[in-house]
């Protein structure tokens, strides 16, 4: 049965393979880079980031010697910024401690920062052609539908069951081709919604198709409610400068830049927010602000409501705000900001 599954998939793949720059890549650096970028990221979004990183850092040594500010700036907009920091740290370790050579074992790769079992197996399969299955959301969806697996995929038991099945089914003689075929099948045919079952090479063996219950798989347990957070950003401009500050460690957007901020647990009026700002010694309570923008951003476990307030008129002179630096407005594009602030800067005429 395993051979039949793999053979059906591999017969389908040559005529339906997606053309992507990392497909067929044997350089472990480029495979690793593509896998880190594509974590929690759609291929359509990650593609340009991959090309920019390869163009800027063509090898692990160039990434290792790059300043963190440049790495974070190139990463800006991808989210999950710890991926970029871990990637940079691992590049330094490989370049300096491992003579630029990537480990070729599961144990060696998973010992590196930011490389978990999934990414390690992907590197071993694609770059080193070792017999490992790569099991992500695409693979879980395909296997749960084909084999009618009802164990919730977002539980340790469900994930373990599907990973074990994936390893049993992988074509060990050409795992790199088999794994990419699974990715492409999940992305183009066995999609989360409206799967194109009539074109699927596995349709004749698919439990979900036979029962007409494709949308029921993969089974998932209910998600916990997202935490709501309200951020109130103040754009304080002094002549041609503006105040910004760096996000602290241990929270979302850590080490990215933002405008002076007040956070509340619920929607608040401007006067309420200014009272809280006075507790931070920002000295904003005597200035007149207007809210010019508001947007919502959804993260995995959090729902962020971001409001932006600007002064009626730029202040001629103001004392330095605690924890902030003054930056010339035309140099703001040199700093890495969270997506919500970057979107504000792009579409707001205040600057």
C-alpha positions in Angstrom: 0.0 0.0 0.0 2.8 2.4 0.8 4.5 1.8 -2.5 1.2 2.2 -4.3 0.6 5.6 -2.6 4.1 6.8 -3.4 3.9 5.6 -7.0 0.6 7.3 -7.7 2.0 10.5 -6.3 5.3 10.4 -8.2 3.6 9.6 -11.5 1.5 12.7 -11.1 4.2 15.1 -10.0 6.5 15.7 -13.0 3.7 17.3 -15.1 2.3 19.3 -12.1 5.4 20.5 -10.2 5.4 24.2 -9.2 8.3 26.2 -10.4 9.9 27.7 -7.3 13.5 28.8 -6.9 14.3 26.4 -4.0 12.8 23.3 -5.6 15.7 20.9 -6.5 18.1 23.0 -4.5 21.0 21.0 -3.0 22.7 23.8 -1.1 21.7 23.2 2.6 22.0 27.0 3.2 19.4 27.8 0.6 17.1 25.0 1.7 17.4 26.1 5.3 16.7 29.7 4.4 13.6 28.8 2.4 12.3 26.6 5.2 12.7 29.3 7.8 11.1 31.9 5.7 8.1 29.7 4.8 7.3 28.8 8.4 3.9 30.4 9.1 4.1 32.1 5.7 2.4 31.5 2.4 4.6 30.7 -0.5 3.3 33.8 -2.4 4.4 36.0 0.4 7.7 34.3 1.2 9.0 34.1 -2.4 10.1 37.7 -2.7 11.7 37.6 0.8 13.7 34.5 -0.2 14.9 36.2 -3.4 15.9 39.3 -1.5 17.8 37.3 1.2 19.6 35.2 -1.4 20.5 38.4 -3.3 21.8 40.1 -0.2 23.3 37.1 1.6 24.3 34.5 -1.0 25.9 32.2 1.5 25.9 31.5 5.2 29.1 33.6 5.8 27.6 36.7 4.4 24.5 36.3 6.5 26.7 35.6 9.6 28.6 38.8 9.2 25.6 41.0 8.4 24.5 43.6 11.1 21.3 42.5 12.9 19.6 45.8 11.8 19.9 44.8 8.2 18.7 41.3 8.8 15.6 42.5 10.7 14.9 45.2 8.1 14.9 42.6 5.3 12.6 40.4 7.4 10.2 43.3 8.1 6.7 42.3 7.3 7.1 38.5 7.6 6.1 38.4 11.3 7.3 35.9 13.9 10.5 37.9 14.2 12.2 35.4 16.5 12.7 33.3 13.3 15.0 36.0 11.9 16.9 36.4 15.2 17.4 32.6 15.5 18.4 32.4 11.8 21.0 35.1 12.3 22.4 33.4 15.4 22.6 30.0 13.7 24.3 31.5 10.7 27.0 32.9 13.0 27.5 29.5 14.7 27.7 27.6 11.4 30.1 30.1 9.9 32.4 30.5 12.9 32.2 27.2 14.8 31.3 24.7 12.1 33.6 26.1 9.3 30.5 27.0 7.2 29.3 23.4 7.0 25.8 22.4 7.9 25.4 19.2 10.0 23.9 16.3 8.0 22.3 14.5 10.9 19.0 15.0 12.7 20.7 15.4 16.0 23.2 17.9 14.6 20.6 20.1 12.9 18.1 20.2 15.8 20.9 21.3 18.1 20.9 24.6 16.2 18.7 27.6 17.2 15.5 27.8 15.3 15.7 24.4 13.7 13.1 21.9 14.9 12.5 18.4 13.8 10.4 19.5 10.8 13.0 21.9 9.4 15.8 19.4 10.1 14.0 16.7 8.2 13.4 19.1 5.3 17.1 20.0 5.1 18.1 16.3 5.3 15.7 15.3 2.6 16.1 18.2 0.1 19.8 19.0 0.5 21.2 15.6 1.5 18.6 13.2 0.0 18.2 11.3 3.2 15.1 9.2 3.7 13.0 11.5 5.9 9.4 12.5 5.4 8.6 16.2 5.7 5.2 16.5 7.4 3.6 20.0 7.5 0.0 21.2 7.3 -0.3 20.2 3.7 0.9 16.6 4.4 -1.4 16.3 7.5 -4.4 17.4 5.5 -3.7 14.9 2.6 -3.1 12.0 4.9 -6.0 12.7 7.2 -8.3 12.8 4.2 -6.9 9.8 2.4 -6.8 7.6 5.4 -9.8 9.0 7.3 -7.8 9.8 10.4 -10.0 11.4 13.0 -7.5 12.1 15.7 -7.3 15.9 16.1 -4.3 17.2 14.1 -3.7 20.0 16.6 -3.0 17.6 19.5 0.2 15.8 20.3 -1.4 12.4 19.6 -2.8 13.5 16.2 0.5 15.1 15.1 2.5 12.0 16.2 0.1 9.6 14.4 0.3 11.5 11.1 4.1 12.0 11.3 4.6 8.2 11.8 2.3 7.5 8.8 4.2 10.1 6.7 7.4 8.3 7.5 6.0 4.9 6.5 4.8 6.2 3.2 7.8 8.3 2.1 9.7 6.9 -1.0 13.1 6.4 0.7 15.0 6.3 -2.6 13.9 9.7 -3.6 12.5 11.4 -0.6 13.3 14.9 -1.9 11.1 14.4 -4.9 8.3 12.7 -2.9 8.2 15.4 -0.2 8.0 18.2 -2.8 5.2 16.3 -4.6 3.3 16.2 -1.3 3.8 19.9 -0.8 2.6 20.7 -4.3 -0.4 18.4 -4.1 -1.5 20.0 -0.9 -1.0 23.5 -2.2 -2.7 23.0 -5.6 -5.1 20.1 -5.4 -5.9 18.9 -1.8 -6.5 22.5 -0.6 -8.0 23.4 2.7 -11.2 24.6 1.0 -12.6 23.5 -2.3 -10.2 20.7 -3.0 -9.9 19.8 -6.7 -10.6 16.1 -6.1 -11.3 15.3 -9.8 -7.7 16.0 -10.6 -6.1 14.3 -7.5 -3.9 11.3 -8.2 -5.0 9.8 -4.9 -8.8 10.2 -5.4 -9.4 6.5 -5.9 -8.1 5.7 -2.4 -9.3 8.7 -0.5 -11.6 8.1 2.4 -12.9 11.7 2.6 -13.8 11.8 -1.1 -15.6 8.5 -1.0 -17.7 9.7 1.9 -18.1 13.2 0.6 -16.6 14.7 3.8 -13.5 16.5 2.6 -14.3 19.6 4.7 -14.3 17.5 7.9 -10.6 16.7 7.6 -8.2 17.3 9.2 -10.1 17.2 12.5 -9.2 19.9 14.9 -10.1 20.7 18.5 -11.6 24.1 19.2 -9.2 27.0 19.5 -8.9 29.1 22.6 -10.2 32.6 22.4 -7.7 35.2 21.3 -6.5 37.7 23.8 -7.5 41.3 22.8 -5.0 44.1 23.3 -5.3 47.8 22.6 -2.3 49.8 21.5 -2.3 53.6 21.4 0.6 55.0 19.4 1.6 58.7 19.7 3.4 60.3 16.8 5.3 63.2 18.5 7.1 65.3 15.8 9.6 67.9 16.6 10.6 69.9 13.5 11.8 67.2 11.1 12.3 64.5 13.8 10.0 62.0 15.3 10.3 59.9 18.5 10.5 56.1 18.4 11.4 53.4 20.9 12.4 49.8 20.7 10.0 47.0 21.8 11.1 45.1 24.9 12.1 41.4 25.0 9.6 38.8 26.1 6.5 40.1 24.1 5.3 40.4 20.6 7.4 42.4 18.2 10.4 42.2 20.5 13.3 44.5 19.5 11.3 46.0 16.6 10.7 49.8 16.7 7.5 51.6 17.5 6.2 55.1 18.4 5.6 55.9 22.1 2.8 53.6 23.2 0.2 53.1 25.8 -1.5 49.7 26.1 -5.0 49.2 27.5 -7.1 46.1 28.1 -10.2 47.5 26.4 -11.2 50.3 24.1 -10.5 53.7 25.7 -11.0 57.4 25.0 -8.1 59.7 24.2 -8.4 61.4 27.6 -8.2 58.1 29.4 -5.1 57.1 27.3 -3.4 60.4 28.0 -3.9 59.9 31.7 -2.0 56.6 31.4 0.6 58.3 29.3 1.3 60.8 32.0 2.1 57.9 34.4 4.9 57.0 32.0 6.2 60.6 32.2 5.7 61.1 28.5 4.5 64.7 29.2 1.8 64.4 26.5 -1.2 65.5 28.5 -0.9 69.2 27.6 -0.6 68.5 23.9 -3.5 68.3 21.5 -3.7 65.0 19.6 -6.1 63.7 16.9 -6.6 60.0 16.1 -5.9 59.7 12.4 -5.8 56.0 11.9 -7.0 52.7 13.5 -6.5 49.1 12.4 -6.8 45.6 13.6 -4.2 42.9 13.3 -4.8 39.2 14.0 -2.0 37.0 15.4 -2.3 33.4 16.3 -3.4 33.9 19.9 -3.9 37.7 20.0 -6.2 40.3 18.4 -4.5 43.7 18.3 -6.3 47.0 18.0 -3.9 49.8 17.0 -4.8 53.4 17.2 -2.5 56.2 16.0 -2.6 59.8 17.3 -0.8 62.7 15.9 -0.3 66.3 17.1 -2.3 69.1 15.6 1.0 70.9 15.0 4.6 69.6 15.3 6.1 70.9 18.6 8.9 73.4 18.1 10.8 72.0 21.1 10.1 69.1 23.4 12.0 67.3 26.1 13.2 63.9 25.3 10.6 61.2 25.9 11.7 58.5 28.3 13.0 55.4 26.5 12.8 57.0 23.1 15.2 58.3 20.5 14.8 61.1 18.0 15.0 60.0 14.3 14.8 62.2 11.2 11.6 61.4 9.4 13.3 60.5 6.2 15.4 57.9 8.0 12.4 56.0 9.4 12.7 53.5 6.6 16.0 52.3 8.0 14.2 50.9 11.1 12.3 47.6 11.3 8.7 48.2 12.4 5.8 45.8 13.1 3.3 45.3 10.3 0.7 47.6 11.8 3.0 50.5 12.1 4.6 49.9 8.7 1.1 49.9 7.1 0.4 53.2 8.9 3.6 54.8 7.5 2.8 53.6 4.0 -0.7 55.0 3.7 -0.7 58.0 5.9 0.1 61.5 4.5 1.1 62.9 7.9 4.8 62.3 7.0 
